[in-house]
Amino acid sequence: MARYALIATGNSDSATRLGRLVLAEGLEPVTVRDAAQAREVLTQRQAPALFFTELSLPRVDGFALLGELRRSAGPKQCPALVVSSFPAFRATAESLKESLGIFAVLSATAPLSELREAIHAALTGAARAPSNLPASPSEAALGERARLARIASMGLVDDRPPDETLQRLVEDTARAFDVPIALVSLVLEDRQWFKAYFGLDEQMSAARGTPREISFCRHVVEGEVCQPLVVPDAAVHPYFASNPLVKEGLVRSYAGAPLVTPGGHVLGSLCIIDTKPLNIGPDEVDALVSLARRVAGELELRDFDRQAVDGGEGGPTIALLEAICSSVEAGILVLDSQRRILLANQALAKLFGIPREQIMKMTREEFILRNSTRCENRVDFLRKMRVLPDGPFSARELFETISPKRRIVRWVAKPVHLPSGLGQLEIFDDVTQEMDDAWRAVEGFQPTPSP
């Protein structure tokens, strides 16, 4: 049976990076999205030659999964590398290196050269690779200032009662996941503030937030990669077990999806909380991400409305949008409130190899389904492009196509007001050169489609 590397992560971009690197070492990459899938692989096959895990996973966290692995395979038989975007989790993993047999702890944004060196060292038994250093304080502070400035510029924090639409969304979220608590939480400089909330007790409702230092949601915004945070059982989690909210019995489990602006700022999260362990799988996490995109769209829409009132101007006309879109190199898609396509520029037609006249006759769903056949990983593409069937949405993702030619595309979406009502603007930007340059910087690597 072929030697393989088991990669446990819900982040498909991280899985792609790691998969290509282990292929170059002669290993078969086997990717799973949660602990249940990892256990299934481990029961069907011998221990992997290399094990990667993200520390935030559905059903069982990465710390517990590492503990399970170590009961059947030692560090020499199966070296383990932790790759995580959450700085606090990486620090905890560093402290548990010996007990969990962790070879190296790395950031999800670690340079490809560093990941490659760590993989090679783990496989050859060389001296342990140095752990990835976090972003410099000045870089981290600059990003945080920009994030906080965006929250302030959007005018989201106020003394008014919770927004009715957002309140309805958190109530629907709590019921959909069968949990007692759901929140729209904005992470501010010194606290998290609840823009909308459901299921809180009287004291917490009155406070409408908690100090930032004990907030679960702060880790969503502090992550170096925009991704959900899942804590299936905080009571046994090596980082969260000592959190006051956990010790007081207010939080036993948590899942939060980031509220992302089109510019890439993470304002906070849409989160669900339970007083018992949370047994949700990857598909449910994807559903939470879709709901968070809807919430982010509502926040973006309110900012748009506020600017229109302040500036005394209405939304753009289709004629104006056509004039603008015809002159830009990025692919542009404009949808009406029913998700019918109102505008598609020539750059979009060229990017996906579909005549503009055909695109104009499609709904968004038809356009996305058609283009899923142009991706090697069709399921991952559909997951990344998933949004709720109605209402505004805001999102930002990367995906890769292999037809009509290989391209890496950055997708950005935001709501817009149109003469006919609420619409959506979606931008598809070819960033292949930018991404491939990073691979070329790693000696011996050539950009290739995902494994």
C-alpha positions in Angstrom: 0.0 0.0 0.0 1.3 3.5 -0.9 2.8 5.7 1.8 0.5 8.6 2.5 0.1 11.8 4.4 -3.1 12.4 6.3 -4.2 16.0 6.1 -7.0 17.0 8.5 -8.2 20.5 7.7 -11.4 22.3 6.8 -9.5 24.8 4.8 -9.3 23.6 1.2 -6.6 26.1 0.2 -4.3 24.9 3.0 -5.1 21.3 2.0 -4.1 22.1 -1.6 -0.8 23.7 -0.5 0.1 20.8 1.7 -1.1 18.2 -0.8 1.3 19.5 -3.5 4.2 19.6 -1.1 3.8 16.0 0.1 3.3 14.8 -3.5 6.8 16.2 -4.2 8.1 14.0 -1.3 6.6 10.9 -2.9 3.6 10.6 -0.6 -0.1 10.3 -1.5 -2.1 13.2 0.1 -5.3 12.1 1.8 -7.4 15.0 2.9 -10.2 14.8 5.5 -12.4 17.6 6.9 -13.1 16.3 10.4 -12.1 13.7 13.0 -14.7 11.2 12.0 -13.2 11.0 8.5 -9.7 10.9 9.9 -10.6 7.9 12.1 -12.1 6.1 9.1 -8.9 6.5 7.2 -6.8 5.3 10.1 -8.9 2.2 10.6 -8.8 1.3 6.9 -5.1 1.9 6.4 -1.8 1.7 8.4 -0.5 4.8 10.2 0.4 7.6 7.7 4.0 8.5 7.1 3.1 12.1 8.0 0.1 13.6 9.8 -1.1 17.2 9.5 -3.9 18.7 11.5 -5.6 22.0 11.9 -6.5 22.6 15.6 -10.1 23.7 14.8 -12.0 20.8 13.4 -15.7 19.7 13.6 -16.8 17.0 16.0 -13.3 16.6 17.7 -10.6 19.3 17.8 -7.1 18.8 16.5 -5.6 18.4 20.0 -7.9 15.5 20.8 -7.3 13.9 17.4 -3.5 14.1 18.0 -4.0 12.4 21.3 -6.0 9.6 19.7 -3.3 9.1 17.0 -0.6 8.9 19.7 -2.3 6.0 21.3 -1.7 3.9 18.2 1.4 5.5 16.5 4.4 7.2 18.1 6.1 10.3 16.9 8.8 8.4 15.1 6.4 6.1 13.3 4.1 9.0 12.4 5.5 12.6 12.7 2.8 15.2 13.2 2.8 18.8 12.0 0.3 21.3 13.3 -0.7 23.9 10.8 -3.1 26.5 12.2 -4.2 30.1 11.5 -5.0 30.8 15.1 -2.0 32.2 17.0 -3.4 31.4 20.5 -3.9 27.7 19.5 -0.4 27.5 18.1 1.0 28.8 21.3 -0.9 26.1 23.2 0.3 23.5 20.7 3.9 24.6 21.4 3.4 23.9 25.1 2.1 20.4 24.3 4.8 19.5 21.8 6.3 16.7 23.9 3.1 15.2 25.2 1.4 15.1 21.8 4.5 14.3 19.8 4.3 17.4 17.6 7.2 17.8 15.2 6.5 21.4 14.3 3.9 24.0 14.8 3.3 26.2 11.7 1.1 29.1 10.6 -1.4 28.4 7.9 0.2 31.4 6.1 3.8 30.0 6.5 5.8 30.5 3.3 5.9 27.5 1.0 9.6 27.1 1.5 9.1 26.8 5.3 6.4 24.2 4.9 8.6 22.3 2.5 11.6 22.3 4.9 9.4 21.1 7.8 7.9 18.3 5.7 11.3 17.1 4.5 12.8 17.3 8.0 9.9 15.3 9.5 10.3 12.6 6.9 14.1 12.3 7.1 14.4 12.5 10.9 16.4 15.7 10.7 16.6 18.2 13.5 13.2 19.7 14.3 12.3 22.6 12.0 11.8 25.9 13.8 8.2 26.9 14.4 6.8 29.5 12.2 7.0 33.0 13.6 3.8 35.0 13.7 3.4 38.3 11.8 5.4 41.1 13.2 3.7 43.2 15.9 3.7 46.2 13.5 2.0 44.2 10.7 -0.5 42.7 13.0 -1.3 46.1 14.6 -1.6 47.7 11.2 -4.2 45.1 10.1 -6.1 45.4 13.3 -6.3 49.2 13.0 -7.6 48.9 9.5 -10.2 46.4 10.7 -11.4 48.5 13.6 -11.5 51.6 11.3 -13.7 49.7 8.9 -16.2 48.9 11.7 -16.2 52.5 12.8 -16.7 53.8 9.2 -19.7 51.5 8.8 -21.4 52.9 11.9 -22.3 49.5 13.1 -22.1 50.0 16.9 -24.9 52.0 18.4 -27.3 52.2 21.3 -30.4 51.1 19.3 -32.2 47.8 19.9 -31.0 44.9 17.7 -31.7 45.2 14.0 -34.9 43.4 13.2 -33.6 41.6 10.1 -30.4 40.5 11.9 -32.4 39.5 14.9 -34.6 37.2 12.8 -31.4 35.7 11.2 -29.9 34.8 14.6 -33.2 33.3 15.7 -33.4 31.2 12.5 -29.7 30.2 13.0 -30.3 29.0 16.5 -33.3 26.9 15.4 -31.6 25.5 12.4 -28.7 24.2 14.5 -30.8 23.3 17.5 -28.7 25.4 19.9 -29.8 27.7 22.7 -27.7 30.7 21.6 -26.8 32.5 18.4 -25.1 35.9 18.0 -23.9 38.4 15.5 -20.8 39.5 17.4 -18.6 42.5 16.3 -15.1 42.3 17.8 -14.0 45.8 19.0 -10.8 47.0 20.5 -11.5 45.9 24.1 -14.8 43.9 23.9 -17.1 41.9 21.6 -20.4 43.7 21.1 -23.6 41.8 20.0 -25.3 43.5 17.0 -28.0 40.9 17.4 -28.5 38.0 19.8 -30.8 35.2 20.7 -31.0 33.0 23.9 -28.9 35.2 26.2 -29.8 35.5 29.9 -31.0 38.8 31.2 -27.6 39.9 32.5 -25.7 39.1 29.3 -28.4 40.7 27.2 -28.1 43.9 29.3 -24.3 43.9 28.9 -24.7 43.1 25.2 -21.2 41.8 25.1 -18.1 40.5 27.0 -14.5 41.6 27.4 -12.6 40.8 24.3 -9.9 38.8 26.1 -12.4 36.0 27.1 -14.3 36.2 23.8 -14.3 33.1 21.5 -15.1 35.3 18.5 -11.9 37.3 18.9 -10.0 34.2 17.6 -12.1 34.3 14.4 -10.9 37.9 13.6 -7.4 37.2 14.8 -6.9 34.2 12.6 -4.4 34.7 9.8 -6.6 33.0 7.3 -10.3 33.8 7.1 -12.0 30.6 8.2 -14.6 29.3 10.7 -13.6 28.4 14.3 -15.2 25.2 15.8 -14.7 24.2 19.4 -16.7 21.0 19.9 -16.1 20.7 23.6 -14.5 23.7 25.4 -14.5 21.9 28.7 -11.7 19.6 27.6 -10.0 22.0 25.2 -6.5 22.8 26.3 -6.8 26.5 25.5 -10.5 27.2 26.4 -11.0 25.0 29.4 -9.8 27.8 31.7 -12.0 30.4 30.1 -14.4 32.1 32.6 -17.3 31.6 30.3 -16.6 27.9 30.2 -15.9 27.5 33.9 -19.2 29.2 34.7 -21.1 26.8 32.5 -22.2 29.5 30.0 -20.3 28.1 27.1 -19.6 24.4 26.5 -19.2 24.5 22.7 -18.9 27.1 20.0 -18.8 27.5 16.2 -18.3 30.9 14.6 -18.1 31.9 10.9 -16.4 35.1 9.9 -18.3 38.2 8.8 -16.1 39.2 5.9 -16.3 42.5 3.9 -15.6 42.6 0.2 -12.3 44.2 1.2 -11.3 41.2 3.3 -11.8 42.7 6.7 -13.3 40.3 9.3 -15.7 42.4 11.4 -16.7 39.6 13.8 -18.7 36.4 13.5 -22.0 34.8 13.3 -21.7 32.2 16.0 -23.7 29.4 17.7 -23.2 28.4 21.3 -24.4 25.4 23.3 -24.1 24.3 26.9 -23.3 20.7 25.8 -20.8 19.4 23.3 -21.5 20.4 19.7 -21.6 17.6 17.2 -21.8 19.4 13.9 -20.0 18.1 10.8 -18.3 19.9 7.9 -21.5 20.3 5.9 -23.1 22.1 8.9 -20.1 24.4 9.2 -20.5 25.2 5.5 -24.1 26.1 6.2 -23.0 28.4 9.0 -20.6 30.1 6.6 -23.4 30.7 4.1 -25.5 32.3 6.8 -22.6 34.5 7.9 -22.3 35.7 4.3 -25.9 36.7 4.4 -25.3 38.6 7.7 -22.2 40.3 6.2 -24.3 41.3 3.2 -26.9 42.9 5.5 -24.1 44.8 7.3 -22.6 45.9 4.0 -26.1 47.0 2.7 -26.6 49.2 5.8 -23.3 50.9 5.2 -24.3 51.4 1.6 -27.7 52.9 2.6 -26.0 55.2 5.2 -23.6 56.5 2.6 -26.4 57.1 0.2 -28.3 59.1 2.8 -25.2 61.1 3.7 -24.3 61.7 0.1 -27.8 62.3 -1.2 -27.3 59.8 -4.1 -29.1 56.7 -5.1 -27.7 53.4 -6.4 -26.0 53.1 -9.8 -28.0 52.6 -13.0 -27.4 49.6 -15.2 -26.1 51.9 -17.9 -23.5 53.3 -15.6 -22.5 49.8 -14.4 -22.2 48.7 -18.0 -20.0 51.6 -18.9 -17.7 50.9 -15.9 -17.6 47.1 -16.3 -16.7 47.3 -20.0 -13.5 49.0 -19.2 -12.1 46.8 -16.4 -10.1 43.6 -16.8 -11.8 41.7 -14.0 -14.9 39.6 -14.8 -18.1 41.3 -13.5 -21.5 39.8 -12.8 -24.5 41.9 -11.7 -27.6 40.1 -10.4 -31.1 41.4 -9.6 -33.0 40.5 -6.5 -34.2 37.2 -8.0 -30.5 36.2 -8.7 -31.1 36.7 -12.5 -28.1 38.0 -14.4 -28.5 41.6 -15.4 -25.0 42.3 -16.6 -21.9 40.2 -17.5 -18.9 41.9 -19.1 -16.7 40.5 -21.8 -13.9 39.9 -19.4 -16.1 37.4 -17.5 -16.9 35.6 -20.8 -13.3 35.3 -21.6 -12.3 34.2 -18.1 -14.8 31.2 -18.1 -14.9 30.6 -21.9 -18.7 31.1 -22.1 -20.1 33.6 -24.7 -21.5 36.6 -23.0 -24.9 36.1 -24.7 -25.2 32.7 -23.0 -24.3 34.1 -19.6 -26.9 36.8 -19.9 -29.6 34.1 -20.2 -28.6 32.3 -17.0 -29.5 32.6 -13.4 -26.6 32.7 -10.9 -27.2 29.1 -9.9 -27.0 28.0 -13.6 -23.8 30.0 -14.1 -22.1 28.5 -11.0 -23.2 25.0 -11.9 -21.9 25.4 -15.4 -18.5 26.6 -14.2 -18.2 23.9 -11.6 -17.5 21.5 -14.5 -14.4 23.6 -15.3 -12.9 22.9 -11.9 -10.9 19.8 -10.9 -12.5 19.8 -7.5 -16.1 20.5 -8.4 -17.5 19.9 -4.9 -15.0 22.4 -3.3 -15.9 25.0 -5.9 -19.6 24.7 -5.2 -18.9 24.8 -1.5 -16.9 28.0 -1.8 -19.5 29.7 -4.0 -22.5 28.7 -1.8 -24.8 31.5 -0.7 -28.4 31.6 0.6 -31.1 31.6 -2.1 -32.3 35.1 -1.2 -31.2 38.3 0.5 -27.9 40.2 0.2 -24.5 38.5 0.7 -20.9 39.5 1.1 -18.0 37.1 0.4 -14.4 36.7 -0.6 -12.8 33.4 -1.8 -10.1 31.9 -4.1 -10.8 29.0 -6.4 -9.0 27.3 -9.3 -10.2 26.3 -12.8 -8.6 24.0 -15.3 -10.8 24.9 -18.3 -10.7 26.6 -20.7 -7.2 27.1 -19.2 -5.8 26.8 -15.7 -6.5 30.0 -13.7 -6.7 30.9 -10.0 -9.5 33.4 -9.4 -10.4 35.7 -6.6 -14.1 36.0 -6.1 -15.6 39.0 -4.3 -19.3 39.7 -3.7 -21.3 42.6 -2.2 -24.9 43.9 -2.4 -25.8 46.9 -4.5 -28.9 49.0 -5.0 -30.2 49.0 -8.5 -33.2 50.9 -10.0 -35.2 47.7 -9.9 -34.3 47.0 -6.2 -31.6 45.2 -4.3 -29.0 43.5 -6.4 -25.6 41.8 -6.1 -22.2 42.7 -7.6 -19.7 39.8 -8.1 -16.2 40.3 -9.2 -13.9 37.5 -10.6 -10.3 38.6 -10.8 -7.5 36.4 -12.3 -4.7 36.2 -9.8 -2.9 33.2 -11.3 0.4 35.1 -11.9 0.4 36.3 -8.3 -0.2 32.9 -6.8 2.2 31.0 -9.2 5.0 33.4 -8.4 4.9 32.2 -4.8 5.3 28.5 -6.0 8.1 29.4 -8.4 10.0 31.0 -5.4 10.2 27.4 -3.9 13.1 25.7 -5.7 12.1 22.8 -7.8 8.3 23.5 -7.9 6.2 24.2 -10.9 2.6 25.4 -10.7 0.3 22.5 -11.4 -3.4 21.8 -11.0 -4.5 20.6 -7.5 -3.9 16.9 -6.7 
